[in-house]
Amino acid sequence: MMKKKPPYLPALAAVMGAVAGLRSMTAPAAIAWAAKRKAIRLGSSPLVEIISAKLSDQAIRLALAELVADKLPFRRDRIEPGPLATRIVSGAACGAVLSGAADRPLAEGAILGGLGALMGAFGSYHVRRRLSREMPELTVALVEDALAIAAAAAIVAYASESL
């Protein structure tokens, strides 16, 4: 008996957007990494060139650099206009790519991904501020890194089964 593929869920776009709200480059790096290993097929969306297997290595390097930069004392808050816009664009692009890979409307994925990034950025900003009062900021940042990476890996794993 053939194993039934799990359905594509629009929530994947929103949750990957939330990952981008925490770490703007982790979401595209996870998708590009999965595409490079042919775990997911990205389809023919115009955004595929931005988040593609060809750019996988660069996306991973940028994600790693972001993980380091987040720990620096002079980093900007994620809810300032520039960093927030970057997170929203990243979430929207990732959401659109996941939707396109499922033959769903790109706009649906972009909207869900962008909204997920907005919620992820503001939610994680306030949680991080609160937790940093009770424990070292570095500890909170590392937990946030682990959460973003684990969530992106889980989404990619699910998507590799459903797309």
Helices and strands as residue ranges (DSSP letters): H 11-22, H 26-36, G 46-49, G 53-55, H 56-69, H 81-101, H 106-132, H 137-162
